[in-house]
């Protein structure tokens, strides 16, 4: 093993670099070549028995720390460590064995999905072209049908009239169009079959290298997979008779039936294999198919506490989230909540006139009408106050702002060396860290930042490698959020109990696994998903694939929230309003309050017969279209608590569980139970949302706060036209956290100086009511300079401060009570 580890540090002429660098460089695109390289890495690690290493004698955090040191170290640095390099390399290869397996599967998923998307695009183009041709035929029908149905025109006259009115040339042109009936899928599988050769470049390698296993509902799929592996091994071309095809979707079944009927074994093999690959990909997403040894694609059951582990934690969890351990009590509680919410909705609908265009009401046909929420009426005094306070803010370069804020919060002390050395940072080290933070947030990059601040590139690169990483960035951001939370003015913005989340798209240049081409955004983009509190602070940031549903990640940052913010309620747009999210939010003791598009079209639940429900709620009852399945909840209640407890206590990440259970098949009882509980929670939310305009306004105001910060982030992220050039997820994540820290720094600094301005105005005899302060947004940035030469002079900046603060720009109050800036 020592010899194998030492070989990682030796230049390998076969790949043109040391194996250490080769192993720690992730893929940037999902191509057959990239998948082949990723599989080679996986097999190389397996040849070292890296996937069998037992490092359980070391704590998990220690293993992660050693692997981090290994990834960040150079070959020369590890060689200088002598004997100490071996535990570092052991931890690195053990973690790499898991990471590499996940990368192979992720690349397989992305490559298959890319070809499927390409087939869909081709099909859509063909359908559009068919529609154009169909338009010509339809125009002919508009001429033909009136003649045919006219009783005054005899059968002998029809042909002559049609040829005369339409013309023989036009009739010949339209009749020459080859108009074939479309298959059920409109030809998508046929379009995908054109990529069969491309998919065969990597599919056999993936199937051979990865041990796919299936749950109870995937038996036929696994049997078919074994048949395909054997065909790949032997070079066979004909699919044996009796091979399972139950996994083939109904929309594709005709392709296989036609090929079998005509004896076209080649076409049957192609369609069968394509359906198998698609089913395998979908099974991996839902958890019906899993891979032992993987972290992201493991058996979903391993994400949760075992029944034995749960037994000792159930009481603690139920007390923590205030949920009864018995299903009957839980059902009674939720029925009572539903009854109260429906009573309020019934009153609202009963009191709303059919012609009251501004109210939630039922129209004459009994259909629910939900008028758009009017724009919030911000008092003119609040607007004037904000303009006045903004004018009092001192002008400051971004580096000076960060230096000043660190003097009060000491957030730079969170940036510790990745090697574990915890020493007091020198002035030069703080300067370098600030330069790296600004380079990442503004998108300047280290080369341009070196020119802008006068610090060498090598120094900045070394600082970034060893000090600026996700864990230190998170910790520093937590310090800023906690400091802001304690400010008196921040409490006027909100109590810190509510938050919202939203994704923001950033353009990407070059190859990256996290980026996707999206026409609506004009090219390749990735998504930064942020969680913003009602105090305007951002406490969570995550880089996600822009085509992935954002709702899968909504709960992650709430459960991982390490700030002092007591977040209890969370708002999203429609993207977060999944049934699984509604269920899990409630089960972990949180409240999901989304603004749902087309709320009137969702299925609402009742707990009794239609007759009994309508008798109790004459107006609201007819809106409740489906019966709630209490028996399913009773059967699965303890498993629901066990799932929620596993998330609450950190046994699994919410995004992993939400993604699996959202995609799970109907046969998955636990998934069905989560969604059933979510249906009830969604019904309660919908009833409250429709009956209470204050409730709607609160949700809308919070979502607007999150969206308004997008503009501040865009202003900060200005360099290279805001285009991200880093290809790897880890680098992109670190850059996103740099942007979050600078965003929170601007918010915190502005809030502090707004408070100073308010105190000064009150000292001048002005009346500034607390009610107006809730409308003051601290996202002001016109007085902050992000551009030009960035001087990071910590000692010089601190010397300029008067008792730790900058002076406000002076004002003068006239006899009429109007305030003017003396130095505008």
C-alpha positions in Angstrom: 0.0 0.0 0.0 2.8 2.4 0.8 4.3 1.7 -2.6 0.9 2.3 -4.3 0.6 5.6 -2.4 4.1 6.7 -3.3 3.4 6.1 -7.0 0.7 8.7 -6.8 3.4 11.3 -6.4 5.5 10.2 -9.4 5.1 11.7 -12.8 3.4 9.1 -15.0 4.4 9.4 -18.7 1.2 7.5 -19.7 -1.0 10.3 -18.6 1.5 13.1 -18.6 1.2 14.1 -15.0 1.4 12.6 -11.5 -1.5 10.3 -10.6 -2.4 12.5 -7.6 -3.2 15.5 -9.9 -5.0 13.1 -12.3 -7.2 11.7 -9.5 -8.1 15.1 -8.0 -9.1 16.8 -11.3 -12.8 16.4 -11.8 -14.4 16.1 -15.2 -15.8 19.2 -16.9 -18.1 17.7 -19.5 -20.2 14.5 -20.0 -18.7 13.1 -23.2 -17.7 9.4 -24.0 -14.0 10.4 -23.6 -14.6 12.1 -20.2 -16.7 9.1 -19.0 -13.9 6.8 -20.1 -11.3 8.7 -18.2 -13.5 8.8 -15.1 -14.0 5.0 -15.3 -10.2 4.6 -15.7 -9.8 6.5 -12.4 -12.4 4.4 -10.7 -10.6 1.2 -11.8 -7.2 2.5 -10.8 -8.5 3.2 -7.3 -10.1 -0.2 -7.1 -6.8 -1.8 -8.1 -5.4 -0.1 -5.0 -8.3 -1.6 -3.0 -9.3 2.0 -2.1 -13.0 1.1 -2.1 -12.3 -1.5 0.7 -10.2 0.7 3.0 -11.6 0.8 6.5 -10.8 4.1 8.1 -13.6 3.9 10.6 -11.2 4.1 13.5 -10.8 7.8 12.5 -13.7 10.3 13.2 -15.5 11.4 10.1 -14.4 15.0 10.4 -10.7 13.8 10.7 -11.0 11.7 7.5 -12.5 14.7 5.7 -9.8 17.0 7.0 -7.0 14.7 5.8 -8.6 14.2 2.4 -8.9 18.0 2.1 -5.2 18.5 2.9 -4.4 15.8 0.3 -6.4 17.5 -2.5 -4.9 20.9 -1.8 -1.3 19.8 -1.4 1.3 19.7 -4.2 3.4 16.6 -4.9 6.4 18.4 -3.4 4.5 19.4 -0.3 3.5 15.9 0.4 7.0 14.5 -0.3 8.3 16.9 2.4 5.9 15.5 4.9 7.7 12.1 4.7 5.8 9.5 6.9 2.9 12.0 7.6 1.9 11.8 3.9 0.6 8.3 4.2 -2.5 8.9 6.4 -3.2 11.9 4.2 -3.1 9.9 1.0 -5.0 7.0 2.5 -7.9 9.3 3.4 -7.7 10.9 0.0 -7.9 7.7 -2.0 -10.6 6.3 0.3 -12.8 9.4 -0.3 -11.9 9.5 -4.0 -13.1 5.9 -4.5 -16.6 7.1 -3.4 -16.4 10.4 -5.2 -15.2 8.8 -8.4 -18.0 6.3 -8.4 -20.5 9.1 -8.0 -18.9 11.0 -10.8 -19.1 8.0 -13.2 -22.9 7.7 -12.5 -23.5 11.4 -12.7 -21.7 11.6 -16.1 -23.7 8.7 -17.4 -26.9 10.4 -16.3 -26.0 13.7 -17.9 -24.7 12.1 -21.2 -27.9 10.0 -21.6 -30.1 13.0 -20.7 -28.3 15.2 -23.1 -29.0 12.8 -26.0 -32.6 12.5 -24.9 -33.0 16.3 -24.8 -31.4 16.4 -28.3 -34.0 13.9 -29.5 -36.8 15.9 -28.0 -35.5 19.1 -29.7 -35.4 17.3 -33.1 -38.9 15.9 -32.5 -40.2 19.4 -31.6 -38.7 20.8 -34.8 -40.3 18.0 -36.8 -43.7 18.7 -35.2 -43.4 22.4 -35.9 -42.6 21.6 -39.6 -45.5 19.2 -39.7 -47.8 21.9 -38.2 -46.8 24.2 -41.1 -47.6 21.6 -43.7 -50.8 20.8 -41.8 -51.8 24.5 -42.0 -51.9 24.2 -45.8 -54.2 21.1 -45.6 -56.4 22.8 -43.1 -56.9 25.8 -45.4 -58.0 23.4 -48.1 -60.5 21.8 -45.7 -61.9 25.3 -45.1 -62.7 25.4 -48.8 -63.7 21.7 -49.2 -66.1 21.2 -46.3 -68.6 24.1 -47.1 -69.0 22.6 -50.6 -69.5 19.1 -49.3 -72.1 20.0 -46.8 -74.0 22.3 -49.1 -77.2 20.3 -50.2 -77.6 22.6 -53.2 -74.5 21.3 -54.8 -74.9 17.9 -56.5 -72.3 15.1 -56.2 -71.5 15.5 -59.9 -70.7 19.2 -59.4 -68.4 18.8 -56.4 -65.2 17.7 -58.2 -65.4 20.4 -60.8 -66.1 23.2 -58.3 -63.2 22.1 -56.1 -60.7 21.9 -59.0 -61.9 25.3 -60.2 -61.7 27.1 -56.8 -58.5 25.5 -55.5 -56.7 24.8 -58.7 -55.1 21.5 -59.8 -51.5 22.7 -59.1 -52.4 23.4 -55.4 -54.2 20.0 -55.1 -51.2 18.2 -56.6 -48.8 20.1 -54.3 -50.8 19.2 -51.1 -51.5 15.6 -52.1 -47.8 15.0 -52.7 -47.0 15.7 -49.0 -46.2 12.3 -47.4 -48.6 12.5 -44.4 -48.0 9.6 -42.1 -49.7 9.1 -38.7 -47.4 9.8 -35.7 -46.5 7.2 -33.1 -47.7 7.8 -29.5 -44.4 9.5 -28.6 -44.5 11.7 -31.8 -41.2 10.0 -32.9 -39.0 10.8 -29.9 -37.6 7.3 -29.5 -36.8 7.1 -33.2 -34.9 10.4 -32.9 -33.0 9.0 -29.9 -32.2 5.9 -31.9 -30.0 8.1 -34.1 -27.7 8.5 -31.0 -27.5 4.8 -30.4 -23.9 4.5 -31.7 -22.9 7.5 -29.6 -24.4 6.0 -26.4 -22.7 2.7 -27.1 -19.3 4.4 -26.8 -19.7 4.5 -23.0 -22.8 2.5 -22.0 -21.0 -0.9 -22.0 -18.1 0.5 -19.9 -20.4 2.0 -17.3 -22.5 -1.1 -17.0 -19.4 -3.2 -16.6 -17.7 -0.9 -14.0 -20.8 -0.1 -11.8 -22.7 -2.6 -9.7 -26.3 -1.6 -10.2 -28.8 -3.1 -7.9 -32.5 -2.8 -7.8 -35.2 -2.7 -5.1 -38.3 -4.8 -5.0 -40.0 -3.1 -7.9 -37.1 -3.3 -10.2 -36.7 -7.0 -10.7 -37.4 -7.1 -14.4 -35.2 -4.1 -15.0 -32.3 -5.9 -13.2 -32.9 -9.1 -15.1 -32.9 -7.2 -18.4 -29.7 -5.4 -17.3 -27.9 -8.8 -16.8 -29.0 -9.8 -20.3 -27.5 -6.7 -21.8 -24.3 -7.2 -19.8 -24.0 -10.7 -21.2 -24.7 -9.4 -24.7 -21.9 -6.8 -24.3 -19.5 -9.4 -23.0 -20.1 -12.0 -25.7 -20.7 -9.6 -28.6 -24.2 -10.9 -29.1 -26.6 -8.8 -31.1 -30.0 -10.6 -30.8 -32.0 -10.0 -27.6 -33.1 -13.5 -26.4 -36.8 -14.4 -26.5 -38.5 -14.0 -23.1 -36.2 -11.1 -22.0 -38.2 -8.7 -19.8 -39.7 -5.6 -21.4 -42.1 -4.5 -18.6 -39.9 -1.5 -17.9 -40.6 -0.1 -21.4 -43.0 2.9 -21.2 -46.3 2.5 -22.9 -45.5 5.3 -25.3 -42.5 3.3 -26.6 -44.1 -0.2 -26.6 -45.2 0.1 -30.3 -41.6 0.4 -31.5 -40.7 -2.9 -30.0 -43.9 -4.6 -31.0 -43.5 -3.5 -34.6 -39.8 -4.6 -34.7 -40.6 -8.0 -33.3 -43.5 -8.4 -35.7 -41.5 -7.6 -38.8 -38.5 -9.7 -37.5 -36.2 -6.7 -37.4 -33.9 -7.9 -34.6 -31.5 -5.0 -35.0 -34.2 -2.4 -34.5 -35.6 -4.4 -31.6 -32.2 -4.5 -29.9 -31.7 -0.8 -30.4 -35.1 0.2 -29.0 -35.0 -2.3 -26.1 -31.5 -1.2 -25.1 -32.4 2.5 -25.3 -35.5 1.9 -23.1 -33.4 0.0 -20.7 -30.8 2.7 -20.4 -33.5 5.4 -19.8 -35.2 3.2 -17.2 -31.9 2.7 -15.5 -31.2 6.4 -15.3 -34.7 7.1 -14.0 -34.3 4.3 -11.4 -31.1 5.9 -10.2 -32.9 9.2 -9.7 -35.8 7.7 -7.8 -33.8 5.3 -5.7 -35.5 2.2 -7.3 -32.0 1.4 -8.5 -29.0 2.0 -6.3 -25.2 1.4 -6.2 -23.4 -0.1 -3.2 -20.4 2.1 -2.2 -21.9 5.2 -3.6 -22.9 8.2 -1.5 -25.3 10.0 -3.9 -26.8 6.8 -5.4 -26.9 4.5 -2.4 -30.0 2.5 -1.3 -32.4 5.2 0.0 -33.1 3.1 3.1 -29.5 3.7 4.2 -30.1 7.4 4.4 -32.4 6.9 7.3 -32.0 5.8 10.9 -32.5 2.0 11.2 -35.5 1.1 13.3 -33.2 0.2 16.2 -31.4 3.5 16.0 -34.7 5.3 15.8 -36.2 3.7 18.8 -33.9 5.6 21.1 -34.4 8.9 19.3 -38.1 9.0 18.7 -39.2 10.7 21.9 -36.5 13.4 21.7 -37.5 14.2 18.1 -41.2 14.3 18.8 -40.6 16.7 21.6 -38.3 18.8 19.5 -40.7 19.3 16.6 -43.9 19.0 18.7 -45.3 16.1 16.8 -47.2 13.2 18.5 -45.7 9.8 18.4 -49.1 8.2 17.7 -50.7 8.5 14.3 -54.2 9.0 15.6 -53.2 12.1 17.6 -51.4 13.5 14.5 -54.4 13.0 12.3 -56.7 14.6 14.8 -54.4 17.6 15.0 -54.2 18.1 11.3 -57.9 17.7 10.9 -58.5 20.5 13.4 -56.1 22.7 11.5 -57.9 22.0 8.3 -61.3 22.6 9.8 -60.2 26.1 11.1 -58.6 27.0 7.8 -61.7 26.0 5.8 -63.9 27.9 8.2 -61.9 31.1 7.4 -62.1 30.3 3.7 -65.8 29.7 3.9 -66.3 33.1 5.5 -64.2 34.8 2.9 -66.1 33.2 0.0 -69.5 33.8 1.6 -68.8 37.5 2.1 -67.3 38.1 -1.4 -69.7 39.4 -4.0 -69.4 37.8 -7.5 -68.6 41.3 -9.0 -66.0 42.2 -6.4 -63.0 42.1 -8.7 -60.5 42.7 -5.9 -61.5 39.8 -3.6 -61.0 36.1 -3.7 -64.4 34.8 -4.8 -66.5 32.3 -6.6 -67.9 33.4 -10.0 -71.4 32.6 -11.3 -70.2 29.2 -12.5 -68.8 28.3 -9.0 -65.2 28.6 -10.2 -62.6 30.1 -7.9 -61.3 33.5 -8.9 -58.0 34.7 -7.4 -57.2 38.3 -8.3 -53.5 39.3 -8.4 -52.2 40.9 -5.3 -51.9 44.7 -5.7 -48.5 46.4 -5.3 -47.6 47.1 -1.7 -48.4 50.7 -0.8 -45.1 52.1 0.6 -45.7 55.4 2.4 -44.1 58.4 0.7 -42.5 59.3 4.1 -40.7 55.9 4.0 -39.3 56.6 0.5 -38.2 60.0 1.4 -36.5 58.7 4.6 -34.6 56.1 2.7 -33.4 58.6 0.1 -32.3 60.9 3.0 -30.5 58.2 4.8 -28.8 57.0 1.7 -27.5 60.5 1.1 -26.0 60.5 4.5 -23.9 57.4 3.9 -20.2 58.0 3.5 -18.5 57.1 0.3 -16.3 54.0 0.7 -14.3 51.5 -1.5 -15.4 47.9 -1.0 -12.0 46.9 0.5 -12.3 49.7 3.1 -15.8 48.6 4.0 -14.6 45.0 4.6 -11.7 46.2 6.7 -14.0 48.4 8.8 -16.5 45.6 9.3 -13.8 43.1 10.3 -12.7 45.5 13.0 -16.2 45.2 14.6 -17.0 41.5 13.8 -13.6 39.8 13.4 -15.0 37.7 10.6 -11.6 37.3 9.0 -10.5 35.2 12.1 -12.7 32.4 10.7 -10.2 31.8 7.8 -7.9 29.2 9.3 -5.3 27.3 7.5 -6.5 24.0 5.9 -3.5 22.2 7.4 -5.1 22.7 10.9 -2.7 25.4 12.1 -4.7 27.9 14.1 -2.6 31.0 14.5 -3.4 34.6 14.8 -3.6 36.1 11.3 -1.1 38.8 10.5 -2.0 42.1 8.8 -0.5 40.7 5.5 -2.6 37.5 5.7 -5.8 39.4 6.4 -4.9 41.7 3.4 -4.4 38.6 1.2 -7.7 37.0 2.3 -9.6 40.2 1.7 -8.1 40.4 -1.8 -9.2 36.8 -2.6 -12.7 37.5 -1.3 -13.0 40.6 -3.5 -11.6 38.7 -6.5 -14.1 35.9 -6.1 -17.1 38.1 -5.4 -16.5 40.6 -8.1 -15.4 37.9 -10.6 -12.1 39.7 -11.2 -10.1 36.5 -10.8 -6.7 36.4 -9.1 -4.7 37.6 -12.1 -6.7 40.9 -12.5 -6.9 41.2 -8.7 -3.1 41.0 -8.4 -2.9 43.9 -10.8 -5.6 45.9 -9.0 -4.2 45.5 -5.5 -0.5 45.1 -6.0 -0.2 41.7 -4.3 1.5 38.9 -6.4 -0.6 36.3 -8.1 1.3 33.5 -6.4 0.6 34.9 -2.9 -3.1 35.2 -3.7 -3.3 31.7 -5.2 -1.6 30.2 -2.2 -4.0 32.1 0.2 -7.0 31.0 -1.8 -5.9 27.3 -1.8 -5.2 27.1 2.0 -7.4 29.7 3.6 -10.5 30.4 1.5 -12.6 27.2 1.3 -16.3 26.5 1.7 -16.1 25.7 5.5 -14.2 28.9 6.3 -16.5 31.0 4.0 -19.6 29.6 5.7 -18.2 30.3 9.2 -17.3 33.9 8.2 -20.7 34.4 6.7 -22.3 33.1 9.9 -20.4 35.7 11.9 -21.7 38.5 9.7 -25.3 37.3 9.8 -25.2 36.9 13.6 -23.8 40.4 13.9 -26.5 41.8 11.7 -29.2 39.9 13.6 -28.2 41.7 16.8 -28.5 45.2 15.3 -31.5 47.1 16.6 -32.4 48.4 13.1 -32.3 44.8 11.7 -35.1 43.9 14.1 -37.3 46.5 12.5 -36.8 44.8 9.1 -38.1 41.5 10.6 -37.8 39.1 13.5 -35.4 36.7 11.7 -38.1 34.0 11.9 -39.0 34.0 8.2 -36.9 33.5 5.1 -37.2 32.8 1.4 -35.2 31.2 -1.3 -34.7 31.8 -5.0 -32.3 30.9 -7.8 -30.3 33.4 -9.8 -28.8 32.6 -13.1 -25.2 33.5 -14.0 -23.7 33.0 -17.5 -20.9 30.5 -17.8 -18.0 30.4 -20.3 -16.3 27.2 -21.2 -17.0 23.6 -20.2 -18.7 22.8 -16.8 -20.8 19.9 -15.5 -23.0 22.3 -13.6 -23.9 24.5 -16.5 -26.7 24.0 -19.0 -27.7 25.7 -22.2 -31.0 27.6 -21.7 -32.4 29.6 -24.5 -34.5 31.7 -22.1 -31.2 33.0 -20.6 -29.4 33.4 -23.9 -26.8 30.6 -23.5 -25.0 28.5 -21.0 -25.8 29.3 -17.3 -25.6 27.9 -13.8 -27.9 28.7 -10.9 -27.0 30.1 -7.5 -29.7 29.2 -5.0 -29.8 31.6 -2.0 -31.7 31.7 1.3 -32.5 35.2 2.5 -34.0 36.1 5.9 -36.6 38.7 6.6 -33.8 40.9 7.9 -32.2 41.0 4.4 -29.3 38.7 5.3 -28.3 35.7 3.2 -27.7 32.7 5.4 -27.5 30.0 2.7 -25.9 29.6 -0.7 -25.7 26.6 -3.1 -24.7 26.1 -6.6 -27.1 23.9 -8.5 -27.7 22.7 -12.1 -30.2 25.3 -13.5 -32.5 22.6 -15.0 -32.8 20.8 -11.7 -36.0 21.7 -9.7 -34.9 24.2 -7.0 -37.4 22.7 -4.6 -35.1 19.8 -4.0 -32.7 22.1 -2.2 -35.2 24.3 -0.3 -34.9 22.5 3.0 -31.1 22.0 3.0 -30.1 25.4 4.3 -32.9 25.6 6.9 -31.8 22.3 8.5 -28.1 23.3 8.1 -28.6 26.8 9.4 -25.8 27.6 11.9 -26.6 31.2 12.4 -28.6 32.7 15.3 -31.6 33.3 13.0 -34.6 31.4 14.5 -36.0 30.6 11.0 -39.4 28.9 11.3 -41.3 29.9 8.2 -40.0 29.7 4.6 -41.5 31.2 1.5 -40.8 30.2 -2.1 -42.3 30.7 -5.5 -43.9 27.7 -7.3 -40.5 26.0 -7.7 -40.5 25.0 -4.0 -44.1 24.0 -3.7 -43.6 20.2 -4.1 -45.8 17.8 -2.2 -42.7 16.2 -0.6 -41.5 19.6 0.6 -44.9 20.4 2.1 -44.8 17.1 4.0 -41.2 17.2 5.2 -41.3 20.9 6.2 -44.1 20.2 8.6 -42.6 16.9 9.9 -39.3 18.7 10.8 -41.1 21.5 12.6 -40.9 24.1 9.9 -43.7 25.9 7.8 -43.6 26.1 4.0 -45.5 29.1 2.8 -45.1 29.4 -1.0 -46.7 31.7 -3.5 -48.1 29.1 -5.9 -48.9 29.9 -9.5 -52.4 28.8 -10.6 -53.4 28.0 -7.1 -57.0 27.5 -8.1 -56.1 24.5 -10.2 -54.4 22.4 -7.6 -56.2 19.4 -6.0 -57.4 20.2 -2.5 -58.2 17.5 0.1 -61.2 16.7 2.2 -61.5 14.3 5.1 -65.2 13.3 4.6 -67.7 12.5 1.8 -68.5 15.2 -0.7 -72.1 15.5 0.7 -70.9 15.9 4.3 -68.2 18.4 3.4 -70.5 20.5 1.2 -73.1 20.6 4.0 -70.5 21.9 6.4 -68.8 24.3 3.9 -71.3 25.2 1.2 -68.9 27.6 -0.6 -65.5 26.0 0.1 -66.6 22.4 0.1 -67.0 22.0 -3.7 -63.3 23.1 -4.1 -62.1 20.0 -2.2 -61.9 17.5 -5.0 -60.2 14.5 -3.4 -60.4 12.3 -0.2 -57.4 12.2 2.1 -56.0 8.8 2.7 -55.9 8.5 6.5 -55.1 4.8 6.4 -51.9 5.3 4.5 -50.7 7.9 7.1 -51.7 5.6 10.0 -49.7 2.8 8.4 -46.6 4.8 7.7 -46.6 7.4 10.6 -43.6 6.1 12.5 -41.6 5.8 9.2 -42.5 9.4 8.4 -41.2 10.5 11.7 -38.1 8.3 11.2 -37.5 10.0 7.8 -37.9 13.5 9.3 -35.8 12.6 12.3 -33.0 11.4 10.0 -33.0 14.8 8.3 -33.3 16.8 11.5 -30.4 15.0 13.2 -28.2 15.2 10.1 -28.2 11.5 9.1 -29.0 12.5 5.5 -29.2 15.7 3.5 -32.7 16.9 2.6 -31.9 17.5 -1.1 -30.9 13.9 -1.5 -34.1 12.6 0.2 -36.4 15.1 -1.4 -35.0 14.3 -4.9 -35.3 10.6 -4.4 -38.8 10.6 -3.0 -40.1 13.2 -5.5 -39.0 10.9 -8.3 -40.0 7.6 -6.6 -42.5 5.3 -8.3 -46.1 4.9 -7.0 -45.2 1.5 -5.5 -42.9 3.2 -2.9 -45.3 3.3 0.1 -43.2 5.8 2.1 -42.9 8.2 -0.8 -46.7 8.0 -1.3 -47.2 8.7 2.5 -44.9 11.8 2.4 -46.8 13.1 -0.6 -50.2 12.3 1.1 -49.2 14.3 4.2 -47.9 17.0 1.9 -51.3 17.2 0.1 -53.0 17.9 3.4 -50.4 20.6 4.4 -50.8 22.2 1.0 -54.6 22.2 1.4 -54.3 24.0 4.7 -51.8 26.5 3.3 -54.1 27.2 0.3 -57.1 27.8 2.5 -55.1 30.2 4.6 -53.6 31.9 1.6 -57.0 32.5 0.0 -58.7 33.7 3.1 -56.1 36.0 4.6 -54.8 39.0 2.5 -52.3 39.8 5.3 -50.9 36.3 5.0 -50.5 36.7 1.2 -48.9 40.1 1.6 -46.3 38.8 4.1 -45.3 36.1 1.7 -45.0 38.5 -1.2 -43.0 41.0 0.8 -40.5 38.3 1.8 -40.1 37.0 -1.7 -39.5 40.5 -3.0 -36.7 40.9 -0.5 -34.9 37.9 -1.8 -35.4 39.0 -5.5 -34.2 42.5 -4.8 -30.9 41.3 -3.6 -30.3 39.8 -7.1 -29.5 43.3 -8.3 -26.9 43.9 -5.6 -25.3 40.6 -6.4 -25.2 41.4 -10.1 -23.6 44.8 -9.3 -20.9 43.1 -7.2 -20.3 40.4 -9.7 -19.5 42.8 -12.5 -16.1 41.6 -14.0 -16.0 39.6 -17.3 -19.6 40.8 -17.9 -20.6 38.7 -14.9 -19.6 35.5 -16.7 -18.3 32.6 -14.5 -15.2 31.0 -15.9 -14.3 28.5 -13.2 -15.3 25.0 -14.5 -15.5 22.9 -11.3 -18.3 22.8 -8.7 -16.0 23.3 -5.7 -14.5 26.5 -7.2 -17.9 27.8 -8.2 -19.2 27.1 -4.7 -16.4 29.0 -3.1 -16.9 31.9 -5.5 -20.6 32.0 -4.7 -19.8 32.1 -1.0 -17.4 35.0 -1.6 -20.3 36.8 -3.3 -22.6 36.0 -0.4 -20.1 37.4 2.2 -19.7 40.6 0.3 -23.4 40.9 -0.1 -24.0 40.5 3.6 -21.1 42.9 4.3 -22.8 45.6 2.3 -26.2 44.9 4.0 -24.6 44.9 7.5 -22.5 48.0 6.9 -25.4 49.9 5.4 -27.7 48.9 8.3 -25.2 50.1 10.8 -24.9 53.5 9.1 -28.6 53.8 8.5 -29.0 53.4 12.3 -26.4 56.2 12.8 -28.3 58.4 10.4 -31.6 57.8 12.2 -30.0 58.6 15.5 -28.6 61.9 14.1 -32.0 62.8 12.6 -33.7 62.2 15.9 -31.0 64.2 17.7 -31.9 67.1 15.4 -35.5 66.8 16.6 -36.9 64.9 13.6 -39.6 62.3 14.4 -38.6 59.0 12.7 -41.2 56.4 13.6 -40.4 52.7 13.9 -43.2 51.9 11.6 -41.4 53.6 8.7 -38.2 51.7 9.3 -39.7 48.4 8.2 -39.8 49.8 4.7 -36.1 50.8 4.6 -34.2 48.3 2.5 -30.4 48.2 3.2 -29.4 47.0 -0.2 -28.0 50.5 -1.1 -24.7 50.4 -3.0 -24.4 53.7 -4.9 -21.9 55.0 -2.3 -19.7 51.9 -2.5 -16.9 51.7 -5.1 -16.2 48.2 -6.6 -14.0 49.3 -9.5 -10.5 50.6 -10.3 -7.5 50.2 -8.1 -8.4 48.2 -5.0 -6.1 49.2 -2.2 -6.2 46.8 0.8 -4.4 48.8 3.4 -5.7 47.6 6.7 -3.7 49.7 9.1 -4.2 52.8 7.0 -8.0 52.3 6.8 -8.3 51.7 10.5 -6.4 54.9 11.2 -9.0 56.9 9.3 -11.9 55.7 11.5 -13.1 57.9 14.3 -13.7 55.6 17.3 -14.2 52.8 14.8 -16.6 54.6 12.6 -16.7 56.9 9.6 -18.4 60.3 9.8 -21.7 60.6 8.1 -22.1 63.2 5.4 -23.3 66.3 7.2 -26.9 67.6 6.9 -28.7 70.8 7.7 -32.3 71.1 8.9 -34.2 74.2 7.8 -36.9 75.9 9.7 -39.5 74.1 7.5 -38.1 70.8 8.7 -36.4 69.9 5.4 -33.0 68.2 5.5 -30.2 69.1 3.0 -26.8 67.6 2.5 -24.1 70.1 3.1 -21.6 68.2 0.8 -23.8 66.4 -1.8 
